[in-house]
Amino acid sequence: MRLKVLGSAAGGGFPQWNCACPNCRRLREGKFSGVPRTQAQLAWSAAPGEWTLLNASPDLRIQIDATPELWPSHANGARHSPIRDLILTGAEVDQALGLLLLREFHCFRVHATASVRKILTEDNSMFGVLARFAGQVEWHDLPLDRPFSAGGAQLEAIPLTASFPGFVSAKRSAELNPAEAAIGLLVSPESGGGTLAFLPGAGCVSDALLKRLETCDFLFFDGTFWSDDEPSHIPGITRSARQMGHLPISGAGGSLDRLSGLQRPRKVFIHINNTNPILDDDSAERRTVNDSGWEVAWDGMEITL
Ligand SMILES: [Zn+2]
């Protein structure tokens, strides 16, 4: 199974349109050792000509455009897409906005928790563009308590401690199952092969999860912030990385520390915020990450599961 990283940045991308932090500024000025990144997005193919999207980023249109495997085949007539399935790990704008970009009368399946489906399809009338005719988008409620299959892979939800997006009303949130707010995923090809753990937003790692990760071959982990106080330097944000549901990379109990004992998986940071110094190929923080056995995901990175 081929898996491609279409986007590796956190929400806002890199550079972010309204950000003048040292990273974004230096990138625009051509003085940065590193590459731009679009918002986090994965895609895999378990069979020729069939692709599954993992989330639907706001950058999905340009990500599809940058990936020839996702272009329409003209053998199939004027309209076609190899995209058959889409898994949503939450209802945040960064995870779901791209769904609206897939609206041009293409039929596909969306796998999400029941709560995420309700937020998008019952509370947001704009998602009606995906229900303009019978069978346009088929929604499948994904279970939290057992493995399920989608896109030629066996999948298992990893429950995360997270809240529903800020745009969901308190009344609606109270009606929904909090365990369904956001999930991580374990992905294994049905035809056999390795297992990928996808945890782009993780505020902590339990001992049980740590054990589970040691059985995986690839770990794509939350690389949002380098330090716990990094977001507090961003105007408008007063919370720490942990309070935002992101384990910082550095510091006591940070991901480098907490996951340092993992032997088996190839470890990759993804969902990297534009303020994070690891984006700079020449930074001391990037060297620390690489010296600790971690890679930093980039747009276009590909692995075989
Ligand atoms: Zn920035």
Boltz pocket constraint, residues with backbone or C-beta under 6 A from the ligand:
constraints:
  - pocket:
      binder: B
      contacts: [[A, 15], [A, 16], [A, 19], [A, 20], [A, 21], [A, 22], [A, 23], [A, 24], [A, 25], [A, 274], [A, 275]]
      max_distance: 6.0
